[in-house]
Amino acid sequence: RELNTDLWSDTSVEQDADMWTDWYTDQLFATSLPLISTIVGDVSRFDCDLERLIDDPLENMGQGILYSRSHSGATRELTEQQKSDLMKKYQSYHNSIRQEITNSCLIIDCHSFPSHIAPEIDICLGWNQDKTRPSQETISQITQFFHHKGYSVGHNNPYSNSIAPESDKEYSSIMIELNKKIYLNEKTLEITSLRVKKDLNELYEQLSSF
């Protein structure tokens, strides 16, 4: 989503946003399959990081839910009202996911990562080491699917964990991160291939019948 640069100390945050935004993942992971509900964030992570935890350890680096420092060192200070308004977006996003959770459902947490982080990995699968961890059968099925399609796969590498809102339902959650090199020109931010979109939809069909 477009970054609000007005509150940042300098424009270097724009380069950070270009590098770390999950460009086009809303399009690549999209599906029309009736059994799948889609929740898409509507704010830049540099305005409000919808994936961070309350009291996230990265808060100490100025990169918790509400960033106060970007990767390149740009800073911002928010008023209490601005913090409140952004936290409402955070809560709304998590509530939207929570409302879709049913017993035995699988959350797919959709992301991308810059190619320099792990150039040897095409797809990163991440999960939590708690009750939301997918079954080994599910992890193996997704891994084997991507291997069959010719992708290299990392398990909790280079990133780990997956979004898991509190719920009284029993569900599992897995993160799928795409290396941007498989679909994006990272300099021009133009899509170079839609192959992974087709593959993801085929994966959904397999998981739906699993």
C-alpha positions, 0 to 999 in steps of 0.5 A: 500500500502507498506509504504516507511519507509526511511524518518521516524525517527524510525520503530514504524511507521511500527506498525502504518501502520499495524494498520491503513492501509485499508488492503484488502479493494481493494479486498473486495470492488471489483466488476465486475458489469459494471455500477461501476467504481473503483478507488484504491489509490496506496500509503500508507496514511503514505506517502500521505493521499489521503482522507485528505482535503486541510488545513485539521484540522489534519494538526495541529497534523502532520497528514494532507495530508503529515504526519510529525508525526505518531500516535506513534510519529515517525517523518519525514521531506520532501523536497519541491521536495518530497512534490511536488511529493506526492501532484501530487499523491494526485491530480491524485487520486482526478482527477481520481474520478472526471472524473468518476462522473456523475449526480446522481451517488453515490460515495462509499468511501471504508475503514476499521477501527481497532476493538478497536476503536468501537468493537460494530460496524461492519459497519460504514456509513459516509456522509457529511452534504452538497449537497453530502449527500445521500438521506435518502432513500439511507442511510436507504436502505444500513443500512437495507441491512447490518442489514438484513445480521446480521451486527451492523451499526453506522451512522457517528460513529466512523467516519464521512464524505465521499470523495467528490471532487469538481465537476459541477455534482450533486452527492452523496457520502457515506463512508462504513468502515468495522470493521477489526474484521469481515474479518481480523486477526489483529495480523497476517494481514491475511484474516479470512473471505470473507463473507463481499465481497459477501455481498458487491457485493449483495449490489451493485446489489441492489443499481444498480437496485434502 
